[in-house]
Amino acid sequence: MPRLLTYNVHRCVGVDRKLDVERIAAVIAEHEPDIVCLQELDVGRARTGHVDQARAIADRLAMTSRFHPAMRVEAELYGDAILTPWPERLVKAGALPSIKGVPGLEPRGALWSEIDFDGVKLNVLNTHLGLVPREQRLQAAALISREWLGACEGPTILTGDFNATSITRPYQALTRKLADAQRVLGNKPTVKTFPSG
């Protein structure tokens, strides 16, 4: 079984408010993952020195990167990535639904790669759901539809920053389709990923 790591890197700015791509890569390297799913990466953005953060982290880890921009502002991109040293092929990358007319909502997306891990084809999906419950429900419904998880054949892993706890409807919708790895591993209580502070 592959060692998988998912991490919202907050554009490589730590809790100390310092921008440091190398430090983020070092934290990831400590865990020796086979597959890395990252959220909130900047690519070519002025606020982070125009660095391709997905590629910089992948290079440091001797991996390839597959990036999907959920948001584009001219040449500046912001989104999610899947990194791995294993053979990988893009299956799909695209937007998730949002609520029209609600100011301040960020565009959200998902990325689906097929990774050949030791001869086993794994479907790996990475996403970052919105903050508004109604929007999250729409996005979870889209993910379990035939467009995404409903089209997966074989072993499938969904990762991401879901901005949800186990009592929320988006989480419950997703776990009707997939098992929660924390529960399968017997983590009780499950470790919260949101809110994490």
N, C-alpha and C positions, 0 to 999 in steps of 0.2 A: 504494500500500500504506500502511496506517495506521502511525503511530508508536505503539508500545505499550510501556507501562511496567508492570512488576509489582514490588511492594515490600511486604515484611513490615515494617510501621511500628512494631511492638512497643508498641502503644498510645500512639504519638507520644512515646516516651521515648528519647532519644538515647544513644549510648555514654557520654556524660558524665552520664547518669542524670537529665537535665533534661527535664521534660515541656514540649513546645513544639509545638503543632499548626501554628502559623504557619511554623516552621522546616521542618517536613516538607513543607508545601505549597510553600514556596520551592524546596526541593530538586527536587520534582516539576516545578515550573514551568520550571526551568532546561532541562529536556529537551524541552519543548514537545510532550507526547504528545497523541495523538488519543483514546486509550483508556488508562485507568489501572485496574489491578487491585490492590487492597490487601488485606492480611491483618492480623489482630490489631488491629482497631479497637474502641474502647470507644464505646458510645452510652449516655448517661445513667448512667454509673458513678461512684460517689462517689470512687473512687481517682484519677479524672482530671477532677474538677470538674463532673461531670454533663453534660459537653459531648457533642454529637452529632459525633464526630470525622469521620465520613464526610461529613456535610453541611457542616461547617466547611471541610474541605479542598476539597470540590467548589465551594463558594461562592467561595473564594479563587481557584480556577482557572476560574471561569465555566463550570462543568459541572453536569450533573445527577448524582445519586448513586443507586445501587441497592444497598441494604444487606441482608445476610442474617445474622441472629444464629445462630451455631452454638451459643451458650450463652446461657441466660436465668437470671438470679437475681433473681426478683421483677421490678422495673421496669428492672433493669440488664441491658444487652446487650453481647455480645462476639462479633465475627465478621469477615466479609469484605465487600468492596464492589467494585462496578464503577462508574467515573466516566467520563463522556464528554460532549462538547458536541453530539454527533451524535444523531439520533433513535434512541431505544432502547426496547425492549419486553422485559419479563420473560417468559422462557419457563418457567423452573423454578428453584426454590430449595428445598433440602431437606437433610436429614441424611445423612451417610455412615455405614456400619456401624462398630461398635466391638466390642471384646472384652468380654464380660460378666465381672464378677468381678475385674477388674484395677483396683486402686485407683489414683487419681491421673490417670487418662486424661481428657483434655478431650474434650467432644463436638466432632465435626468435621462440616463441611457443604460444600456446593458451591452456586454461583450461576451461572445460565446466562441471558445476555441476547442478544437479537438486535439488532445495531447496524447501522443503515443508513448505511454509509460511502460517500458519493458515488454512491449508487444501487446499491451492492453490499451484500447482506445477509450480515453476518458473524455466525457463532455464536461468542460469547466466553464461556468458562467459567472461573471462578475458584474455587480451593479452597485448603485448607491441610490436608495430610495429617498423621496422627498421628506419634508418635515411636517406637512399637513396631513392629518389622518385620512381625509377623503382622497387626497392625492395618492397616498400610500396604498389605499385599497385598490384604486385604479391600476397602479403600477404592479401590485402583486397579482391582480387578475390578468394583466397582460403577460406577466412572466409565466403563469401556469397555463396559458393558452397554447393553441397549436403553433403559434408563431415562435415560441421559445421552448419551455420545458416540455410541452405536449408533443414536440417534434423530436425530442431526444430519444435515441436508441442506445441502450447499453448503460454502463455506469455513468452517473451524472452527479456533479457537485455544483451547488449554487453557493456563492460566497458574496460578501459585500458588507456595506454599511447600510443596514436596514432601518436605522433610526426608529427602532421598535423594540418592545420587550415581548416576552412570551405570552402576555395576556392581551396583546393587541390583535385586531382582526387580520391585518396583513400577515403577521407571523402565523396565525392559525390557518389562514388560507394556504400559505406556502408549505406548512408542515402536513397538510392533507395530501400534498403531492410528493413531498420528500421528507425523510427522517431528519430530525435535528441531531447533528453529530455529537453535540454535548450530551444529549440524553442517551444516545447509543453508547457513548463512552462512560456513562454513569455519573456525570458531573451533577451533583445535587448539593445545593441548588445550582442551577445553571449560572454560568458566569455572564454577567450583563455586558453587552457591548454598547448599550445606550440606555440611559446616560452612563458614561464610563467614569466620570470624575467622582 
